[in-house]
């Protein structure tokens, strides 16, 4: 049970990190296009 919870936390951590990375990249892209305009 304890191990399962740790695996769940790790999976959630990886998922949120991946989502955060995508959001940062999208923000950078939006920033670049706004800067060019």
Legacy VTK file of the C-alpha trace (Angstrom):
# vtk DataFile Version 3.0
C-alpha trace
ASCII
DATASET POLYDATA
POINTS 37 float
0.000 0.000 0.000
2.801 2.384 0.896
4.737 1.536 -2.264
1.623 2.024 -4.379
1.084 5.473 -2.908
4.694 6.443 -3.666
4.312 5.238 -7.258
1.110 7.253 -7.574
2.852 10.369 -6.253
5.769 9.887 -8.649
3.439 9.407 -11.600
1.491 12.545 -10.635
4.756 14.473 -10.212
5.961 13.455 -13.677
2.566 14.334 -15.167
2.407 17.789 -13.575
6.028 18.470 -14.572
5.204 17.492 -18.164
2.123 19.737 -18.193
4.106 22.600 -16.676
6.798 22.188 -19.334
4.203 22.338 -22.112
2.591 25.440 -20.579
5.992 27.157 -20.324
6.760 26.358 -23.966
3.349 27.660 -25.060
3.891 30.851 -23.049
7.310 31.339 -24.653
5.783 30.878 -28.103
3.026 33.388 -27.281
5.602 35.804 -25.905
7.713 35.564 -29.058
4.740 36.172 -31.372
3.578 39.112 -29.238
7.118 40.516 -29.289
7.315 40.179 -33.082
3.975 41.969 -33.484
LINES 1 38
37 0 1 2 3 4 5 6 7 8 9 10 11 12 13 14 15 16 17 18 19 20 21 22 23 24 25 26 27 28 29 30 31 32 33 34 35 36
